[in-house]
Amino acid sequence: MSTGKFDDLPETRRRGLERMEQVYGFDMSDGDGDFFRYTADHLFADIWNRPGLSDRDRRLLLIGLLAGSGGQDVLTIQIPAAYAAGELDATELREIVILLCHYAGWPMGSRVNAIVEDTIAKAEKKARTREA
């Protein structure tokens, strides 16, 4: 599914960056260093492309893990990306909040709720702006 944007890069890096864009929903650029290399070339080029789990499945697992471990910073990326990709709708996200409140604790559930409601509000505002 090459877009041409990354065609001058090695195959693994190209595949990883294209997958990162698909998963996150925003433009990526190539980066340097070991952390970026492992993220693009291994996590996204290999792990996110493995068969057996859908993107929605991976996203649900990741949201649960992040909520359980206090990964609020990454939740602010994953929740809006899941919503924008149509993997999780507003009802499903709100149900996740209720479940997480009981398993990850009310403070974390409250933080996830804030991210969910912010995500939904921004999407609804954007849709109203387009309609106007």
N, CA, C and O atoms as CSV, one atom per row, in Angstrom:
chain,resi,resn,atom,element,x,y,z
A,1,MET,N,N,0.832,-1.180,0.000
A,1,MET,CA,C,0.000,0.000,0.000
A,1,MET,C,C,0.874,1.241,0.000
A,1,MET,O,O,0.529,2.226,0.652
A,2,SER,N,N,1.953,1.226,-0.683
A,2,SER,CA,C,2.890,2.332,-0.720
A,2,SER,C,C,2.252,3.588,-1.292
A,2,SER,O,O,1.595,3.551,-2.332
A,3,THR,N,N,2.457,4.699,-0.594
A,3,THR,CA,C,1.911,5.986,-1.029
A,3,THR,C,C,2.931,6.791,-1.807
A,3,THR,O,O,2.599,7.844,-2.350
A,4,GLY,N,N,4.155,6.319,-1.872
A,4,GLY,CA,C,5.213,7.060,-2.540
A,4,GLY,C,C,5.995,7.944,-1.595
A,4,GLY,O,O,7.145,8.280,-1.875
A,5,LYS,N,N,5.406,8.320,-0.498
A,5,LYS,CA,C,6.024,9.225,0.461
A,5,LYS,C,C,7.301,8.642,1.066
A,5,LYS,O,O,8.249,9.375,1.346
A,6,PHE,N,N,7.324,7.340,1.264
A,6,PHE,CA,C,8.451,6.682,1.922
A,6,PHE,C,C,9.216,5.744,0.988
A,6,PHE,O,O,9.996,4.911,1.450
A,7,ASP,N,N,9.002,5.870,-0.300
A,7,ASP,CA,C,9.579,4.927,-1.258
A,7,ASP,C,C,11.101,4.893,-1.255
A,7,ASP,O,O,11.688,3.883,-1.644
A,8,ASP,N,N,11.752,5.965,-0.827
A,8,ASP,CA,C,13.213,5.991,-0.833
A,8,ASP,C,C,13.819,5.318,0.403
A,8,ASP,O,O,15.041,5.253,0.534
A,9,LEU,N,N,12.977,4.823,1.303
A,9,LEU,CA,C,13.443,4.183,2.543
A,9,LEU,C,C,13.504,2.667,2.363
A,9,LEU,O,O,12.858,2.119,1.470
A,10,PRO,N,N,14.278,1.995,3.210
A,10,PRO,CA,C,14.277,0.524,3.184
A,10,PRO,C,C,12.859,-0.012,3.413
A,10,PRO,O,O,12.041,0.632,4.070
A,11,GLU,N,N,12.582,-1.184,2.869
A,11,GLU,CA,C,11.244,-1.778,2.913
A,11,GLU,C,C,10.661,-1.837,4.322
A,11,GLU,O,O,9.505,-1.467,4.527
A,12,THR,N,N,11.442,-2.292,5.285
A,12,THR,CA,C,10.929,-2.422,6.655
A,12,THR,C,C,10.552,-1.066,7.224
A,12,THR,O,O,9.492,-0.936,7.836
A,13,ARG,N,N,11.378,-0.066,7.042
A,13,ARG,CA,C,11.075,1.279,7.553
A,13,ARG,C,C,9.845,1.844,6.848
A,13,ARG,O,O,8.981,2.436,7.494
A,14,ARG,N,N,9.758,1.670,5.539
A,14,ARG,CA,C,8.610,2.164,4.786
A,14,ARG,C,C,7.324,1.530,5.311
A,14,ARG,O,O,6.339,2.223,5.568
A,15,ARG,N,N,7.343,0.215,5.465
A,15,ARG,CA,C,6.172,-0.504,5.961
A,15,ARG,C,C,5.799,-0.034,7.370
A,15,ARG,O,O,4.619,0.135,7.681
A,16,GLY,N,N,6.809,0.176,8.221
A,16,GLY,CA,C,6.554,0.627,9.579
A,16,GLY,C,C,5.953,2.015,9.632
A,16,GLY,O,O,4.998,2.246,10.373
A,17,LEU,N,N,6.494,2.945,8.861
A,17,LEU,CA,C,5.978,4.314,8.861
A,17,LEU,C,C,4.572,4.386,8.274
A,17,LEU,O,O,3.725,5.128,8.772
A,18,GLU,N,N,4.327,3.626,7.228
A,18,GLU,CA,C,2.979,3.601,6.658
A,18,GLU,C,C,1.978,3.034,7.659
A,18,GLU,O,O,0.853,3.522,7.758
A,19,ARG,N,N,2.385,2.010,8.397
A,19,ARG,CA,C,1.487,1.411,9.402
A,19,ARG,C,C,1.264,2.368,10.561
A,19,ARG,O,O,0.156,2.461,11.091
A,20,MET,N,N,2.320,3.085,10.959
A,20,MET,CA,C,2.176,4.079,12.028
A,20,MET,C,C,1.144,5.135,11.631
A,20,MET,O,O,0.300,5.517,12.442
A,21,GLU,N,N,1.212,5.603,10.394
A,21,GLU,CA,C,0.244,6.591,9.926
A,21,GLU,C,C,-1.165,6.027,9.964
A,21,GLU,O,O,-2.109,6.718,10.348
A,22,GLN,N,N,-1.305,4.772,9.564
A,22,GLN,CA,C,-2.621,4.137,9.561
A,22,GLN,C,C,-3.154,3.989,10.988
A,22,GLN,O,O,-4.323,4.278,11.243
A,23,VAL,N,N,-2.318,3.546,11.907
A,23,VAL,CA,C,-2.742,3.313,13.286
A,23,VAL,C,C,-3.022,4.616,14.017
A,23,VAL,O,O,-4.031,4.734,14.712
A,24,TYR,N,N,-2.133,5.602,13.866
A,24,TYR,CA,C,-2.273,6.856,14.607
A,24,TYR,C,C,-3.179,7.867,13.924
A,24,TYR,O,O,-3.759,8.725,14.590
A,25,GLY,N,N,-3.310,7.779,12.598
A,25,GLY,CA,C,-4.185,8.701,11.901
A,25,GLY,C,C,-3.587,10.064,11.625
A,25,GLY,O,O,-4.313,11.008,11.317
A,26,PHE,N,N,-2.267,10.181,11.733
A,26,PHE,CA,C,-1.628,11.443,11.371
A,26,PHE,C,C,-0.325,11.174,10.650
A,26,PHE,O,O,0.220,10.073,10.718
A,27,ASP,N,N,0.173,12.191,9.955
A,27,ASP,CA,C,1.387,12.047,9.150
A,27,ASP,C,C,2.596,11.745,10.019
A,27,ASP,O,O,2.772,12.322,11.092
A,28,MET,N,N,3.407,10.849,9.543
A,28,MET,CA,C,4.649,10.487,10.216
A,28,MET,C,C,5.813,10.922,9.348
A,28,MET,O,O,5.679,11.098,8.137
A,29,SER,N,N,6.936,11.090,9.981
A,29,SER,CA,C,8.177,11.320,9.243
A,29,SER,C,C,9.219,10.376,9.812
A,29,SER,O,O,9.088,9.882,10.931
A,30,ASP,N,N,10.246,10.136,9.030
A,30,ASP,CA,C,11.304,9.236,9.461
A,30,ASP,C,C,12.035,9.854,10.646
A,30,ASP,O,O,12.101,11.076,10.776
A,31,GLY,N,N,12.574,9.017,11.492
A,31,GLY,CA,C,13.288,9.492,12.671
A,31,GLY,C,C,14.612,8.776,12.838
A,31,GLY,O,O,14.953,7.871,12.076
A,32,ASP,N,N,15.348,9.201,13.850
A,32,ASP,CA,C,16.662,8.645,14.131
A,32,ASP,C,C,16.681,7.963,15.493
A,32,ASP,O,O,15.762,8.119,16.298
A,33,GLY,N,N,17.715,7.226,15.725
A,33,GLY,CA,C,17.952,6.618,17.028
A,33,GLY,C,C,17.320,5.245,17.168
A,33,GLY,O,O,16.430,4.858,16.410
A,34,ASP,N,N,17.810,4.528,18.161
A,34,ASP,CA,C,17.346,3.166,18.400
A,34,ASP,C,C,15.870,3.096,18.773
A,34,ASP,O,O,15.154,2.209,18.309
A,35,PHE,N,N,15.410,4.032,19.615
A,35,PHE,CA,C,14.003,3.991,20.026
A,35,PHE,C,C,13.095,4.082,18.805
A,35,PHE,O,O,12.164,3.289,18.662
A,36,PHE,N,N,13.361,5.037,17.931
A,36,PHE,CA,C,12.534,5.187,16.738
A,36,PHE,C,C,12.666,3.969,15.837
A,36,PHE,O,O,11.675,3.508,15.270
A,37,ARG,N,N,13.870,3.446,15.698
A,37,ARG,CA,C,14.089,2.273,14.853
A,37,ARG,C,C,13.266,1.091,15.341
A,37,ARG,O,O,12.600,0.429,14.545
A,38,TYR,N,N,13.306,0.818,16.643
A,38,TYR,CA,C,12.526,-0.303,17.167
A,38,TYR,C,C,11.022,-0.047,17.034
A,38,TYR,O,O,10.253,-0.969,16.761
A,39,THR,N,N,10.612,1.190,17.224
A,39,THR,CA,C,9.193,1.519,17.099
A,39,THR,C,C,8.711,1.317,15.670
A,39,THR,O,O,7.710,0.636,15.448
A,40,ALA,N,N,9.401,1.893,14.709
A,40,ALA,CA,C,8.966,1.811,13.303
A,40,ALA,C,C,9.235,0.441,12.699
A,40,ALA,O,O,8.342,-0.170,12.113
A,41,ASP,N,N,10.465,-0.039,12.842
A,41,ASP,CA,C,10.882,-1.249,12.126
A,41,ASP,C,C,10.397,-2.542,12.773
A,41,ASP,O,O,10.210,-3.544,12.084
A,42,HIS,N,N,10.195,-2.530,14.065
A,42,HIS,CA,C,9.755,-3.755,14.730
A,42,HIS,C,C,8.277,-3.672,15.133
A,42,HIS,O,O,7.456,-4.465,14.670
A,43,LEU,N,N,7.948,-2.708,15.998
A,43,LEU,CA,C,6.578,-2.641,16.512
A,43,LEU,C,C,5.556,-2.460,15.397
A,43,LEU,O,O,4.575,-3.200,15.331
A,44,PHE,N,N,5.777,-1.483,14.522
A,44,PHE,CA,C,4.765,-1.217,13.504
A,44,PHE,C,C,4.955,-2.029,12.229
A,44,PHE,O,O,3.969,-2.492,11.655
A,45,ALA,N,N,6.179,-2.217,11.770
A,45,ALA,CA,C,6.381,-3.002,10.545
A,45,ALA,C,C,6.064,-4.474,10.773
A,45,ALA,O,O,5.552,-5.143,9.875
A,46,ASP,N,N,6.365,-4.988,11.969
A,46,ASP,CA,C,6.163,-6.412,12.244
A,46,ASP,C,C,4.934,-6.689,13.123
A,46,ASP,O,O,3.993,-7.347,12.680
A,47,ILE,N,N,4.942,-6.198,14.340
A,47,ILE,CA,C,3.917,-6.566,15.328
A,47,ILE,C,C,2.517,-6.111,14.911
A,47,ILE,O,O,1.576,-6.904,14.953
A,48,TRP,N,N,2.368,-4.846,14.508
A,48,TRP,CA,C,1.036,-4.353,14.121
A,48,TRP,C,C,0.575,-4.941,12.795
A,48,TRP,O,O,-0.590,-4.780,12.433
A,49,ASN,N,N,1.442,-5.607,12.068
A,49,ASN,CA,C,1.064,-6.241,10.805
A,49,ASN,C,C,0.859,-7.743,10.917
A,49,ASN,O,O,0.533,-8.392,9.923
A,50,ARG,N,N,1.041,-8.310,12.098
A,50,ARG,CA,C,0.860,-9.751,12.265
A,50,ARG,C,C,-0.614,-10.121,12.099
A,50,ARG,O,O,-1.499,-9.338,12.444
A,51,PRO,N,N,-0.872,-11.313,11.573
A,51,PRO,CA,C,-2.256,-11.784,11.497
A,51,PRO,C,C,-2.714,-12.252,12.883
A,51,PRO,O,O,-1.898,-12.423,13.789
A,52,GLY,N,N,-3.987,-12.450,13.033
A,52,GLY,CA,C,-4.494,-13.038,14.270
A,52,GLY,C,C,-5.305,-12.089,15.124
A,52,GLY,O,O,-6.220,-12.522,15.825
A,53,LEU,N,N,-4.991,-10.800,15.082
A,53,LEU,CA,C,-5.768,-9.807,15.816
A,53,LEU,C,C,-6.098,-8.663,14.863
A,53,LEU,O,O,-5.272,-8.270,14.039
A,54,SER,N,N,-7.288,-8.145,14.982
A,54,SER,CA,C,-7.649,-6.964,14.201
A,54,SER,C,C,-7.040,-5.726,14.866
A,54,SER,O,O,-6.588,-5.785,16.010
A,55,ASP,N,N,-7.033,-4.625,14.152
A,55,ASP,CA,C,-6.571,-3.372,14.760
A,55,ASP,C,C,-7.430,-3.022,15.963
A,55,ASP,O,O,-6.919,-2.520,16.964
A,56,ARG,N,N,-8.723,-3.279,15.878
A,56,ARG,CA,C,-9.631,-3.007,16.996
A,56,ARG,C,C,-9.242,-3.853,18.212
A,56,ARG,O,O,-9.214,-3.354,19.337
A,57,ASP,N,N,-8.946,-5.123,17.982
A,57,ASP,CA,C,-8.513,-5.991,19.084
A,57,ASP,C,C,-7.244,-5.454,19.727
A,57,ASP,O,O,-7.151,-5.357,20.951
A,58,ARG,N,N,-6.279,-5.108,18.902
A,58,ARG,CA,C,-5.019,-4.575,19.433
A,58,ARG,C,C,-5.273,-3.297,20.221
A,58,ARG,O,O,-4.702,-3.083,21.290
A,59,ARG,N,N,-6.141,-2.453,19.672
A,59,ARG,CA,C,-6.433,-1.177,20.327
A,59,ARG,C,C,-7.119,-1.403,21.678
A,59,ARG,O,O,-6.777,-0.739,22.657
A,60,LEU,N,N,-8.072,-2.321,21.743
A,60,LEU,CA,C,-8.740,-2.605,23.014
A,60,LEU,C,C,-7.751,-3.109,24.059
A,60,LEU,O,O,-7.773,-2.672,25.209
A,61,LEU,N,N,-6.896,-4.019,23.656
A,61,LEU,CA,C,-5.887,-4.531,24.581
A,61,LEU,C,C,-4.966,-3.414,25.058
A,61,LEU,O,O,-4.641,-3.321,26.242
A,62,LEU,N,N,-4.560,-2.584,24.135
A,62,LEU,CA,C,-3.649,-1.491,24.470
A,62,LEU,C,C,-4.301,-0.481,25.402
A,62,LEU,O,O,-3.675,-0.029,26.360
A,63,ILE,N,N,-5.544,-0.126,25.134
A,63,ILE,CA,C,-6.249,0.821,26.011
A,63,ILE,C,C,-6.365,0.245,27.418
A,63,ILE,O,O,-6.145,0.960,28.396
A,64,GLY,N,N,-6.701,-1.020,27.534
A,64,GLY,CA,C,-6.786,-1.642,28.854
A,64,GLY,C,C,-5.446,-1.658,29.570
A,64,GLY,O,O,-5.363,-1.345,30.758
A,65,LEU,N,N,-4.411,-2.020,28.850
A,65,LEU,CA,C,-3.071,-2.045,29.431
A,65,LEU,C,C,-2.631,-0.651,29.870
A,65,LEU,O,O,-2.097,-0.478,30.966
A,66,LEU,N,N,-2.855,0.317,29.028
A,66,LEU,CA,C,-2.448,1.685,29.354
A,66,LEU,C,C,-3.211,2.227,30.558
A,66,LEU,O,O,-2.637,2.896,31.416
A,67,ALA,N,N,-4.504,1.934,30.613
A,67,ALA,CA,C,-5.288,2.381,31.766
A,67,ALA,C,C,-4.810,1.694,33.038
A,67,ALA,O,O,-4.731,2.324,34.092
A,68,GLY,N,N,-4.496,0.419,32.944
A,68,GLY,CA,C,-4.038,-0.328,34.117
A,68,GLY,C,C,-2.661,0.081,34.597
A,68,GLY,O,O,-2.332,-0.094,35.770
A,69,SER,N,N,-1.858,0.621,33.705
A,69,SER,CA,C,-0.488,0.994,34.076
A,69,SER,C,C,-0.284,2.507,34.174
A,69,SER,O,O,0.835,2.973,34.385
A,70,GLY,N,N,-1.361,3.266,34.020
A,70,GLY,CA,C,-1.257,4.721,34.160
A,70,GLY,C,C,-0.678,5.424,32.945
A,70,GLY,O,O,-0.093,6.499,33.073
A,71,GLY,N,N,-0.832,4.837,31.779
A,71,GLY,CA,C,-0.264,5.413,30.558
A,71,GLY,C,C,-1.159,6.444,29.912
A,71,GLY,O,O,-1.509,6.320,28.738
A,72,GLN,N,N,-1.531,7.458,30.664
A,72,GLN,CA,C,-2.463,8.469,30.175
A,72,GLN,C,C,-1.925,9.206,28.946
A,72,GLN,O,O,-2.701,9.566,28.061
A,73,ASP,N,N,-0.621,9.435,28.878
A,73,ASP,CA,C,-0.062,10.159,27.736
A,73,ASP,C,C,-0.315,9.419,26.432
A,73,ASP,O,O,-0.654,10.047,25.428
A,74,VAL,N,N,-0.161,8.106,26.422
A,74,VAL,CA,C,-0.381,7.326,25.202
A,74,VAL,C,C,-1.878,7.140,24.961
A,74,VAL,O,O,-2.299,7.010,23.812
A,75,LEU,N,N,-2.684,7.126,26.011
A,75,LEU,CA,C,-4.138,7.052,25.833
A,75,LEU,C,C,-4.655,8.260,25.061
A,75,LEU,O,O,-5.622,8.145,24.307
A,76,THR,N,N,-4.021,9.417,25.242
A,76,THR,CA,C,-4.450,10.611,24.514
A,76,THR,C,C,-4.169,10.503,23.017
A,76,THR,O,O,-4.687,11.294,22.229
A,77,ILE,N,N,-3.357,9.534,22.626
A,77,ILE,CA,C,-3.123,9.254,21.208
A,77,ILE,C,C,-4.035,8.112,20.755
A,77,ILE,O,O,-4.681,8.214,19.713
A,78,GLN,N,N,-4.091,7.038,21.524
A,78,GLN,CA,C,-4.800,5.824,21.110
A,78,GLN,C,C,-6.316,5.986,21.053
A,78,GLN,O,O,-6.947,5.494,20.118
A,79,ILE,N,N,-6.902,6.652,22.017
A,79,ILE,CA,C,-8.363,6.788,22.030
A,79,ILE,C,C,-8.855,7.622,20.847
A,79,ILE,O,O,-9.750,7.176,20.129
A,80,PRO,N,N,-8.302,8.821,20.618
A,80,PRO,CA,C,-8.752,9.558,19.430
A,80,PRO,C,C,-8.483,8.818,18.119
A,80,PRO,O,O,-9.283,8.901,17.188
A,81,ALA,N,N,-7.374,8.101,18.041
A,81,ALA,CA,C,-7.060,7.358,16.815
A,81,ALA,C,C,-8.069,6.232,16.594
A,81,ALA,O,O,-8.502,6.009,15.463
A,82,ALA,N,N,-8.446,5.524,17.651
A,82,ALA,CA,C,-9.434,4.449,17.535
A,82,ALA,C,C,-10.793,4.998,17.105
A,82,ALA,O,O,-11.494,4.388,16.297
A,83,TYR,N,N,-11.150,6.145,17.650
A,83,TYR,CA,C,-12.429,6.783,17.309
A,83,TYR,C,C,-12.417,7.260,15.856
A,83,TYR,O,O,-13.366,7.022,15.109
A,84,ALA,N,N,-11.344,7.930,15.465
A,84,ALA,CA,C,-11.237,8.448,14.093
A,84,ALA,C,C,-11.212,7.328,13.059
A,84,ALA,O,O,-11.732,7.489,11.956
A,85,ALA,N,N,-10.614,6.206,13.408
A,85,ALA,CA,C,-10.530,5.070,12.488
A,85,ALA,C,C,-11.832,4.272,12.431
A,85,ALA,O,O,-11.974,3.378,11.598
A,86,GLY,N,N,-12.783,4.591,13.315
A,86,GLY,CA,C,-14.044,3.863,13.340
A,86,GLY,C,C,-13.946,2.515,14.028
A,86,GLY,O,O,-14.853,1.690,13.916
A,87,GLU,N,N,-12.855,2.288,14.737
A,87,GLU,CA,C,-12.689,1.018,15.455
A,87,GLU,C,C,-13.544,0.968,16.711
A,87,GLU,O,O,-14.013,-0.099,17.108
A,88,LEU,N,N,-13.745,2.115,17.331
A,88,LEU,CA,C,-14.574,2.226,18.529
A,88,LEU,C,C,-15.449,3.465,18.380
A,88,LEU,O,O,-14.959,4.542,18.041
A,89,ASP,N,N,-16.747,3.307,18.634
A,89,ASP,CA,C,-17.634,4.462,18.535
A,89,ASP,C,C,-17.851,5.073,19.927
A,89,ASP,O,O,-17.301,4.589,20.916
A,90,ALA,N,N,-18.648,6.129,19.990
A,90,ALA,CA,C,-18.856,6.844,21.253
A,90,ALA,C,C,-19.453,5.940,22.324
A,90,ALA,O,O,-19.024,5.982,23.477
A,91,THR,N,N,-20.426,5.132,21.960
A,91,THR,CA,C,-21.046,4.228,22.937
A,91,THR,C,C,-20.029,3.234,23.474
A,91,THR,O,O,-19.967,3.000,24.681
A,92,GLU,N,N,-19.238,2.652,22.597
A,92,GLU,CA,C,-18.236,1.670,23.019
A,92,GLU,C,C,-17.172,2.319,23.907
A,92,GLU,O,O,-16.771,1.737,24.915
A,93,LEU,N,N,-16.719,3.505,23.545
A,93,LEU,CA,C,-15.724,4.186,24.380
A,93,LEU,C,C,-16.274,4.482,25.766
A,93,LEU,O,O,-15.572,4.320,26.764
A,94,ARG,N,N,-17.517,4.911,25.828
A,94,ARG,CA,C,-18.119,5.199,27.139
A,94,ARG,C,C,-18.297,3.924,27.965
A,94,ARG,O,O,-18.176,3.964,29.190
A,95,GLU,N,N,-18.578,2.812,27.324
A,95,GLU,CA,C,-18.668,1.533,28.034
A,95,GLU,C,C,-17.303,1.098,28.557
A,95,GLU,O,O,-17.196,0.535,29.647
A,96,ILE,N,N,-16.268,1.361,27.774
A,96,ILE,CA,C,-14.900,1.052,28.223
A,96,ILE,C,C,-14.596,1.822,29.495
A,96,ILE,O,O,-13.991,1.279,30.420
A,97,VAL,N,N,-15.010,3.084,29.551
A,97,VAL,CA,C,-14.784,3.902,30.748
A,97,VAL,C,C,-15.418,3.255,31.969
A,97,VAL,O,O,-14.778,3.143,33.015
A,98,ILE,N,N,-16.665,2.831,31.845
A,98,ILE,CA,C,-17.369,2.227,32.987
A,98,ILE,C,C,-16.641,0.968,33.458
A,98,ILE,O,O,-16.455,0.773,34.659
A,99,LEU,N,N,-16.236,0.128,32.532
A,99,LEU,CA,C,-15.509,-1.093,32.889
A,99,LEU,C,C,-14.177,-0.759,33.548
A,99,LEU,O,O,-13.822,-1.339,34.573
A,100,LEU,N,N,-13.444,0.177,32.955
A,100,LEU,CA,C,-12.138,0.540,33.509
A,100,LEU,C,C,-12.245,1.143,34.906
A,100,LEU,O,O,-11.383,0.912,35.753
A,101,CYS,N,N,-13.294,1.908,35.141
A,101,CYS,CA,C,-13.477,2.476,36.485
A,101,CYS,C,C,-13.478,1.382,37.545
A,101,CYS,O,O,-12.943,1.561,38.640
A,102,HIS,N,N,-14.081,0.256,37.210
A,102,HIS,CA,C,-14.203,-0.825,38.187
A,102,HIS,C,C,-12.975,-1.718,38.268
A,102,HIS,O,O,-12.735,-2.342,39.301
A,103,TYR,N,N,-12.203,-1.788,37.207
A,103,TYR,CA,C,-11.025,-2.652,37.212
A,103,TYR,C,C,-9.715,-1.891,37.363
A,103,TYR,O,O,-8.769,-2.413,37.953
A,104,ALA,N,N,-9.639,-0.691,36.853
A,104,ALA,CA,C,-8.392,0.089,36.940
A,104,ALA,C,C,-8.478,1.156,38.023
A,104,ALA,O,O,-7.486,1.820,38.323
A,105,GLY,N,N,-9.651,1.322,38.607
A,105,GLY,CA,C,-9.834,2.313,39.655
A,105,GLY,C,C,-10.536,3.556,39.121
A,105,GLY,O,O,-10.399,3.928,37.955
A,106,TRP,N,N,-11.287,4.181,40.016
A,106,TRP,CA,C,-12.074,5.340,39.613
A,106,TRP,C,C,-11.210,6.520,39.157
A,106,TRP,O,O,-11.573,7.179,38.182
A,107,PRO,N,N,-10.097,6.815,39.807
A,107,PRO,CA,C,-9.277,7.924,39.304
A,107,PRO,C,C,-8.802,7.718,37.865
A,107,PRO,O,O,-8.862,8.648,37.062
A,108,MET,N,N,-8.333,6.517,37.528
A,108,MET,CA,C,-7.897,6.273,36.153
A,108,MET,C,C,-9.097,6.280,35.217
A,108,MET,O,O,-9.019,6.839,34.123
A,109,GLY,N,N,-10.193,5.677,35.621
A,109,GLY,CA,C,-11.401,5.705,34.803
A,109,GLY,C,C,-11.855,7.123,34.524
A,109,GLY,O,O,-12.322,7.433,33.428
A,110,SER,N,N,-11.716,7.983,35.521
A,110,SER,CA,C,-12.074,9.389,35.353
A,110,SER,C,C,-11.163,10.071,34.332
A,110,SER,O,O,-11.630,10.873,33.523
A,111,ARG,N,N,-9.878,9.759,34.367
A,111,ARG,CA,C,-8.946,10.332,33.385
A,111,ARG,C,C,-9.256,9.822,31.977
A,111,ARG,O,O,-9.214,10.585,31.012
A,112,VAL,N,N,-9.562,8.548,31.870
A,112,VAL,CA,C,-9.929,7.987,30.566
A,112,VAL,C,C,-11.233,8.620,30.085
A,112,VAL,O,O,-11.379,8.921,28.900
A,113,ASN,N,N,-12.177,8.820,31.001
A,113,ASN,CA,C,-13.437,9.463,30.640
A,113,ASN,C,C,-13.192,10.864,30.066
A,113,ASN,O,O,-13.817,11.251,29.079
A,114,ALA,N,N,-12.301,11.603,30.676
A,114,ALA,CA,C,-11.991,12.947,30.171
A,114,ALA,C,C,-11.442,12.883,28.742
A,114,ALA,O,O,-11.797,13.710,27.903
A,115,ILE,N,N,-10.589,11.916,28.469
A,115,ILE,CA,C,-10.030,11.754,27.118
A,115,ILE,C,C,-11.135,11.354,26.146
A,115,ILE,O,O,-11.212,11.883,25.037
A,116,VAL,N,N,-11.980,10.433,26.555
A,116,VAL,CA,C,-13.084,9.972,25.708
A,116,VAL,C,C,-14.027,11.124,25.388
A,116,VAL,O,O,-14.353,11.352,24.223
A,117,GLU,N,N,-14.463,11.845,26.399
A,117,GLU,CA,C,-15.420,12.937,26.169
A,117,GLU,C,C,-14.801,14.059,25.343
A,117,GLU,O,O,-15.480,14.667,24.515
A,118,ASP,N,N,-13.525,14.337,25.561
A,118,ASP,CA,C,-12.827,15.341,24.753
A,118,ASP,C,C,-12.749,14.893,23.292
A,118,ASP,O,O,-12.958,15.692,22.379
A,119,THR,N,N,-12.449,13.627,23.081
A,119,THR,CA,C,-12.375,13.063,21.730
A,119,THR,C,C,-13.712,13.189,21.013
A,119,THR,O,O,-13.766,13.626,19.864
A,120,ILE,N,N,-14.779,12.810,21.686
A,120,ILE,CA,C,-16.118,12.854,21.092
A,120,ILE,C,C,-16.530,14.294,20.812
A,120,ILE,O,O,-17.052,14.593,19.737
A,121,ALA,N,N,-16.299,15.187,21.773
A,121,ALA,CA,C,-16.671,16.599,21.597
A,121,ALA,C,C,-15.928,17.226,20.418
A,121,ALA,O,O,-16.525,17.950,19.621
A,122,LYS,N,N,-14.640,16.954,20.307
A,122,LYS,CA,C,-13.866,17.514,19.190
A,122,LYS,C,C,-14.363,16.984,17.852
A,122,LYS,O,O,-14.458,17.738,16.883
A,123,ALA,N,N,-14.683,15.692,17.791
A,123,ALA,CA,C,-15.181,15.108,16.544
A,123,ALA,C,C,-16.546,15.685,16.181
A,123,ALA,O,O,-16.812,15.966,15.012
A,124,GLU,N,N,-17.412,15.863,17.181
A,124,GLU,CA,C,-18.723,16.428,16.910
A,124,GLU,C,C,-18.608,17.885,16.460
A,124,GLU,O,O,-19.332,18.307,15.558
A,125,LYS,N,N,-17.720,18.649,17.067
A,125,LYS,CA,C,-17.507,20.051,16.673
A,125,LYS,C,C,-16.981,20.114,15.245
A,125,LYS,O,O,-17.426,20.944,14.453
A,126,LYS,N,N,-16.045,19.249,14.918
A,126,LYS,CA,C,-15.484,19.202,13.560
A,126,LYS,C,C,-16.564,18.853,12.542
A,126,LYS,O,O,-16.602,19.433,11.457
A,127,ALA,N,N,-17.448,17.904,12.885
A,127,ALA,CA,C,-18.536,17.518,11.990
A,127,ALA,C,C,-19.521,18.675,11.797
A,127,ALA,O,O,-19.995,18.901,10.684
A,128,ARG,N,N,-19.835,19.412,12.875
A,128,ARG,CA,C,-20.721,20.571,12.748
A,128,ARG,C,C,-20.115,21.659,11.888
A,128,ARG,O,O,-20.814,22.311,11.112
A,129,THR,N,N,-18.818,21.854,12.026
A,129,THR,CA,C,-18.115,22.868,11.235
A,129,THR,C,C,-18.169,22.514,9.753
A,129,THR,O,O,-18.372,23.388,8.910
A,130,ARG,N,N,-17.988,21.241,9.436
A,130,ARG,CA,C,-18.070,20.795,8.040
A,130,ARG,C,C,-19.449,20.958,7.456
A,130,ARG,O,O,-19.594,21.253,6.270
A,131,GLU,N,N,-20.481,20.767,8.289
A,131,GLU,CA,C,-21.859,20.872,7.829
A,131,GLU,C,C,-22.271,22.316,7.582
A,131,GLU,O,O,-23.143,22.584,6.756
A,132,ALA,N,N,-21.647,23.238,8.292
A,132,ALA,CA,C,-22.022,24.662,8.192
A,132,ALA,C,C,-21.554,25.316,6.922
A,132,ALA,O,O,-21.802,26.504,6.712
